[in-house]
Amino acid sequence: MLLFFSFSTAQSQDFLVKGKIVDAATGAPIEAATIYAETLKDSTLITYTITNAEGIFALEGKTAYKKARLAFSSNGFTPQAREVTLEPVMEIGTIKMEERVQQLDGIDLIGERVPITVKKDTLEFNADSFKTRPDATVEDVLKKLPGVEVASDGTITVNGKEVNQVLVNGQVFFSTDPKVATKSLSKDVISKIQITDTKTKEQEFIGESGNGETKTINLTLKEDKNKGYMGRLSGGYGTDDRYQASGLLNYFNDTERISVLGSSNNINNPGFSFDEIYEMVGNSRGGGINFNRNGSFSIGNMSFGFGEGIVTSSTIGGSYANQDKGKYKVDGNYFYAYSDSYNDERTSRENILPDGSFFTDTESSFVGGTISNQAAANLEFDVDKTTRITIQPNFSVNNTNSSNLENTVSTEEDGNLINDNTSLQVTDGFQRNFGNRLEIMKRLDSLGKYVRVYFNNDNRVSDSETSLNSERNIYGDDPSQVLLDQRTLIDNSNDSYEIGGSYRQPLNKELYLDFRYSYEKNEQQNQRTVSDFDEITGQYVYNMALSSDFDFVVNKHVPEAGVGFNGKKLRFNLRARLENNRLENEDFIQETSFSKDYNNLLLSSYANYDLGNNKRMSFNYRSQLQVPSINQMQPVPNVSNPLNIVQGNPNLDPQINHNFYLNFNNYNWRERTGIFFWANLGIDEDRIVSSTTTDEDFIRTTTYQNVKGNHNAAMGINYSKQIKKDSLYTLKFTLRPNASINKQVGFTNGSQLESNTFAIRPSAGLLFNYKEMLEIEPEYTLAVNATRYNLDNVENVDFTTHNLSFKLTSYWPENLVWGNDITYSYNGNLGAGFDKDAIFWNMSLGLQMFKKKATLKILAYDLLNQNINTRRTTGQDFIQDFQGTALKRYFMGSLTIKFDSFGGSGAPNKGGGPRFIRF
């Protein structure tokens, strides 16, 4: 293959086509016009470029073909095309383009395969212009687009900006989680891929551009795919009784869409990743799924059950969307999910004190389950051309249960035993939540004057019943033992209501004033009943000292004023808001009460400047107020961990976070080269931190207090370069170096503890695709960390981690897909007794059958049986190593079936170049 590759490269030739495109009527240059070259034989895209502000272009490429078709296209102008003989340097002069005119007695439709179109605020790609394997998903074609990066976990970035939602025909697909759509929809049903700055509903209504911090991808379906259905079914069974089953069905009828999905498995995969190669892998790093330390996994903003360790889950859900432009747009979804998990953990923690350290080693065994029902909807109604009403309700009901058996042993620096604790905690919980947002927006003129009013409510109920059995032993000169048999009932409700409005007054076409006001009331009612078992009576006796019954109310008023500017090159605004918070708490059992008033002036600002030629710079600053929570302020001890008793501090001040963010991005379409630079700084004012006191028996009592001096900063660069030669090969490499610093300040035994952490993390990746038959993707990441403490008795922490991944996918011979995903990781920060390195290797072999409508696969997960779940975390007063249960090696056979049926007119253009249809 390498010899053939070298021979083919030698036979290719470089070419450069120079010229200028102008308006035929006025002679004015046309900026962002698209020029592309394609083969005469099968209209395969060779290369493309766009014009600059002067209308000048330089189309550069490499091809083995002597002749090609050059096409010229620009939004609003009639396209042109011509056949040329390619030469090393060609000057074709000035191309004059006629304005496209719509005739009243007929319409000329141009069916052209323009690879890229640059509109005012939208970048549009023609999906058919970017060749992929026949069964490719949307994610596969995104990887081919210039400036677009798709990480191994499915996260998408465009010129360094993260994509936070993917729409289908302008509508939500199940949820705004981008990976659900990109991994489940086939490329062959997609016509256009449009990329824009994400807009708020307010910006969308008034026609204002987004701030550019996040991106939205809109997938438009082909006309002949707008009516019909498509679906996918998959099932597999393997060793150790591992199984997986999932299905997805989509029905399209013009603007209407109905989708149903379901899954069941015990391989840590909720089943929403439908990638053809690695669908059965079950790796928690992929599939649009986020696993949290507390044992839950989530899809977008929806959470389902427990996720750490080994998870068994079953889910079924449905989604509906429809719209009539200018009248309404609606979408909604419902999910039912059941999951349970088990996880055995081991932690080793060094607890830092001003005059030394002590160590705690903990082993725990966790079992938990949840049943979840969640529903959400987005309803938009245009009453007339100037008025829009939006309603966004959401509802959820969850039942949870868990059991956690834990054993902790504490030792001195010389290894002498200090204390130990064994506990079993069993909890049954119930949560119910209803939220809604009602918003009314009205434009008052055509210059940008508008008014907006809204109402939010969020009503939560959380009840739980916990039984705690523990035995705490203290050793040394004065040994003691404490047995605890305790029952705790919690009845908690949290009701939040907010009403607000805004008004914009334009001063001219570009300058405006904004005025806003909001009032929010949050009331939390919590009844905590603690009872201890009395051996004499054989009954549980009420413990008033540990119980509480409080009513915590926060009233918040926020007037705000701002000035903004929306120009062609520069956009900025500056806002000032006064936050008035009044906190009131009354505990009816402890007979305590307190009230607090906070008044804080906060600023926020952003500026975006378009430097031209796809260069943009932006700056953001925002200050945020964080009011202490009731748990941080309530002065009632929590003894659920007998070795660490927690009690609130009613004298806390609010925490203010100052965040600065700067970025610059530039993408050269002709060179297919992109660079993105970012930097951020966070400063915490009066940060709320834990303050721990450790007694002579090393029993800790933790409360909270405000400190100054906490800050963090980070910066990074993302550079990418793509090299493409006809349909022979594509080579793309990326460099992503970044660095960060973090200072944490806390208190232990009355002394201030500080930790300063510095980290650098360079990363390099390569993607090589040869004739859509072989794809190789290596990536290497190095992380160097250094932590320094302000105490002489504490050793500094320095460690290095390595992560090397290698993906190889072969589509040769035809209908046979061989996939490999290999990751080597080395965690140099782990202490003795913890696994530091491992090779994680997944392999699959798939046979595509029945015109690629079915795939029979064999999967080897964790082929070398080395998967580990270890990590180290550090803070200002601790260093902790962790190891938990990991899903180990298994083998699985599976079958995936795809089916579809579409009707209607408008078959896609199979030929090359512009096609004119008269009707």
Salt bridges, closest charged atoms under 4 A:
GLU38 OE2 - ARG69 NH1 3.20
GLU38 OE1 - ARG113 NH2 3.81
GLU60 OE1 - ARG670 NH1 3.04
ASP108 OD1 - ARG918 NH1 2.99
GLU112 OE2 - ARG100 NH2 3.39
ASP121 OD2 - LYS199 NZ 3.52
GLU124 OE1 - LYS119 NZ 3.56
ASP128 OD1 - LYS222 NZ 3.30
ASP135 OD1 - ARG133 NH1 2.76
GLU139 OE2 - LYS183 NZ 3.23
ASP140 OD2 - ARG133 NH2 2.93
GLU149 OE2 - LYS732 NZ 3.81
ASP177 OD1 - LYS179 NZ 3.78
ASP197 OD1 - LYS215 NZ 2.56
ASP197 OD2 - ARG616 NH1 3.18
GLU202 OE1 - ARG452 NE 3.30
GLU202 OE2 - ARG516 NH2 3.51
GLU204 OE2 - LYS329 NZ 3.65
GLU208 OE1 - ARG504 NH1 2.63
GLU213 OE1 - LYS161 NZ 3.52
ASP254 OD2 - LYS227 NZ 3.82
GLU276 OE2 - ARG232 NH1 3.50
GLU308 OE2 - ARG871 NH2 3.86
GLU345 OE1 - ARG293 NH2 2.82
GLU380 OE2 - LYS201 NZ 2.61
GLU380 OE1 - ARG388 NH1 3.89
ASP382 OD1 - ARG388 NE 2.77
GLU439 OE1 - ARG437 NE 3.41
GLU439 OE2 - ARG452 NH1 3.00
ASP458 OD2 - ARG460 NE 2.73
ASP485 OD1 - ARG487 NH1 2.98
ASP514 OD1 - ARG504 NE 2.91
ASP514 OD2 - ARG575 NH1 3.15
GLU560 OE2 - ARG575 NH1 3.92
GLU579 OE1 - LYS556 NZ 3.78
GLU579 OE2 - ARG577 NE 3.24
GLU584 OE2 - ARG582 NE 3.14
ASP597 OD2 - ARG582 NH1 2.27
GLU671 OE2 - ARG670 NH2 3.41
GLU671 OE1 - LYS721 NZ 3.55
ASP684 OD2 - ARG687 NH1 3.42
GLU685 OE1 - HIS658 NE2 3.00
ASP686 OD1 - LYS708 NZ 3.04
ASP726 OD2 - LYS725 NZ 3.54
GLU754 OE1 - LYS743 NZ 3.77
GLU772 OE2 - LYS144 NZ 3.39
GLU775 OE1 - LYS144 NZ 3.98
GLU779 OE2 - ARG736 NH2 2.49
ASP798 OD1 - ARG788 NH1 2.85
ASP881 OD1 - ARG872 NE 2.60
ASP900 OD2 - LYS853 NZ 2.66
